[in-house]
Every structure is written in C-alpha cells, then in structure tokens.
Amino acid sequence: MSDIEFCFEIGALSPQTFPMERLGQYIADLGAMLGESDFVHFLRLEAGSTRIIHKVKGEALPRIEAGLNALNCGVAEAERQKAFASLNKRLKEDDAVGVYTRSDTGVVLLHLSGVKMSKPEMLGPIEQSTVIDGVVISLGDSRKKAAEAISKSVRVLVRSGDEVLKLSATRDMARQLGPHIFGHELRMTGKGRWFRHERDGWRLDRFMIESFEALREEDLLATVAELRAI
C-alpha cells in the first residue's frame, strides 16, 4: 500500500506569522494524536492559513484511520484523547479552528472546534458520605504548618489505586493514622465533596476522614471477587 498525505489546517495564523516554537507544539500534539510515530513524517507547510502536510506509511494507514474513527466516537485511547484535547486548547488560545483531511480524497476526517468550543459544564458541589480505600503515604505539609495549626486540620495523602488523593483529618484522627503510614490498606469513611466535569466525570474535591479500619488481605480478596461477579 502506497504512502498517503494528510493535512492539518489551522484556520488562523499564516506560516509567515506563526511562531516556530508554537508550531512545534502543534506538530508534537498532532503526532501524539495520530500515534504510529515511526510511520508518520512531516513534509512541508502550505499557506492559506497554516496547513501542516505530512505523510503516513501505507502499512500504518488502517491503524491511523481506526484511531481517528475512535476519536470521533469518543472511545480513543487515553493518550490520543489527551493530545486531541491539547490541540483543541491551543486552537482556542489562538482564536482558530482546525480541520484534518486526507489529501488524496479531500475527505474531512476530524473537525476541531477550537475557539468555537463550548465551555465545559460542571455540576456540583455535591456532599455525601464517601468511602475510600487506600494507603496513607503522608501526614501534614511542612509548607503549611501555620495554616494547619489555625484550621486544626491536617492534610493526608492517600494512594488509592493509580491516584494520589489529598484528604483531610482532624489532629486527633491524624495521630490515629500515624502508625499506618506506608502500611496496610485502610478503608476511610467520611464526608466527601464532589464535582462532575463534562469530560472527566465525577471528581473528589474535598474529603474529611471521620473513621477508618484496616483491610485484611482476605477482605481485599472478597472485594475483588465481588467486583468480578458484578
């Protein structure tokens, strides 16, 4: 299968007025969005607005087009979606929109709304009882000792799965948590404040630990079994 040219058009600055560093950022995001770095190669810039012309090796074409379809359907891999969002953000900052086309057919494969992008909706805050399982990895913040002394609350860092959450606790609760730093996983119960972001879903904004219990290995195995059953 022969190589195919593609065009990413930025409807704003011309090549003559485009800052080189900014252009490099666009190209980096474009490459990350497409993936297949060994099979995508920059060719040239064309005027009009700014048209970034590049070619895709034929053997990678089906994978590239499948990735673009996934972006259109909102089910692409996290790295592709992150790069797509970054391109949209740059376009918005530059008062531009973007169009991604296949040069040989002229078919538009992606529209990037950029400056026309609507402001993401956010719901909340919603406060409710919340349970978090995780390992305590830090208590307090040396940079904020004075503030913590006044507020009588202590920052608690907890690793929960792949995330590190910033929680809070009273001084007495922090003392109880002290012996458990870098220990077994704990189940912490308290009042959580949540926001729902259009793109990221529900995110925890604040959590005050009210009680906790140590999770035994058999408890964890039982929880995993229940999740698998669901």
N, C-alpha and C positions, 0 to 999 in steps of 0.2 A: 504494500500500500504506500502511495506517494505521500510526501510531506504536504501539510495544509497550512496556509496562512490564516491568521486570525487578527482581528483589530479591536483594540480597546480605545474608544474615543471619549475624551474628557471634554465636555462641552463648555469650556471656559477659556483658559489661557492658551495662547498660541505657543509653538515651540520656541519662538524668539523671545518670549517674555517669561517662560517657565523656569523658575529657579532650579538649578541642577539637582540640589540636594532633595528638593520636594519631588522632582521627577523620579529620583531613585527610590523614594519611599513608595510611590505608586507602583513602580515596577516590582519592588520586593513583595508588596501585598498581592499584586496580580499573580506573581509566581507561586506564592503560598496558596492562593485560592485555587489555582489550577492543579497544584501538586505535580508529580512526574517531573521533577526538576532536571533530570538527565535528558529529557525528551522535548523540552520547551526552550526555544532560543530566540533572543531579541534580534530583530533585523534592522529596523530603522524607525525614525519619526517622520510623520507626514503632517503637513499643515492642513488647515481647515479650522479646526480648533487645535487640539493636540491628539494625534492618532498614534498609538503605540502598536507598531506592526511586529508580529512575532510568528514563528512557525512551530508547528507541533509535528514530531516524527510520526509517520503513519502507524507504527505499531502501538503507539500510546493513544491514538485518536479515540478508540472506543471507550477507554477509561476516562479520558478528559470529558467527553460528551456525557458519559454517565454521571460524572461528578457535577457537571453543570445542571443536568436534569435534577439531581438530588438537591442542589441549591434552590432551584425554582420551586421544588416541592417542600422545602424546609426540613429535609431529612439528611443533609450532607454531614460528613464527619466534622467533629468539633473544630479542627484546625482550619478547614475550608470556610466554615461559617464565621470563624473569628476573623479571617482575612477579608471575607466579603463585607463584614460589618466595619472593618477598618477602612476599606476602600470607600464605603458609603459615608463614613465620618469625614474622611479627607475631602470628598466631593462637597459635602455640606459646608465645610470650613472655607472652601474655595468658590462657593456660590455656583456650583456646577452640578450637572447630572452626567451619568456615564452610560454608554451603550457598548455591549460586547457582541461582535458579529463574526461570522465565518466568511472570509473574504471571497472565496470562490463561488458561493451561492448567495451572499448578501443576507442570509438569514440571521435575524437578531436572536441571540441565544440568552442574553441577560439584559435586563434594564436595571440600572442602579439609580435610585431616586435622588440620592444626594441632598441638594438644597431643598428639594420638594418633600423630603422625608418628614412625616408627621412626628410630633413629639410623643415618645413612648408614654403610654398611660401607666399610672401607678395607683394601686389600691392600698388602702391602709391608713394609719396603722390599725392592726387587729391584735388585741391582747388576749391570750388564752393560756391555760395550763399546758405545759410542754415538757416532754421527756427527752433527754439527750444522753446517749451512751458514748463514752469516750475516755481517754486517758489524760489526766491533768499533767501538763508539761511546764507550767509556770504559774506562780502566785505573785501578784503585785507587779508594779512597774517602777523601777528606781527613778525614772524621769518624772514621775507624777506622785511622789510620796506626799508632798504638801497637799495636793488636791485630794488624794485618797484619805488623808488624815481628817480633812474637813468634811468630806462626804460620808465618812465612815463605811465606805465600801471598797472592796479590793478587786482588781482585775484578775480574772482566772483564764488562762489559755488552756484550751482542751483540744486534743487531736481526736476528731471524730471521722473515721474513715479516711478519706483523702483531704479533708478540710481541717483547718485550724480555726476554731471558733473563739471569739472574745466574749467571755461571760463575766458576770459579776457575782460577788458574795459579800455578806457581812464579815466583819473581822472575826467574829466567833466561828462562822462557817469556814472561813479561810484557814483558821487554826485546825479545825477538824479535817480539812482536806490536806493539810501539810504532809502528814505521813504517807499519803497516797501518791505523791508526785512521782511520775515515771513508774508507777506500779500497775496493778491490775486495772482493767477497765471498770469504770463506775457508771451506774445509772443515776443521772441527776434529774431531779424534778423541780420545777419552779414556774414562774410566770414569764412567758415569752411575748415579745412584741414583734409582729410580722408585717412585712410589706410584700405586695405582689407586683413584680415588674413584668411588663409585657413580654420581654424577651427572656428574662432569667427565671421567671416563675416566682414562687414564694421564697423570700429570703429573711433570715432571722436578723433583726436589728438590735435587739436587747434581750438579755436573759438573766434573771436574778435567781441564783441557786437557793432553794429553800430546804432541800434534803437530798440525801444520796445514799446509795447502797452499793457494795462491791458485787460485781458479777462474777460468779464462779464459772469455770470452764464448761461445766455441764449446762449452766443456764444459757451460755452463748450458743452451745450446740443445739439446744432446744429451740432457741430463737431462729437460728439459721434453718432448722428443719421446718419450722412453721412458715417462714418466708418462702421456702422452696415449694411447700404444699400449696400456698396461695398462688 
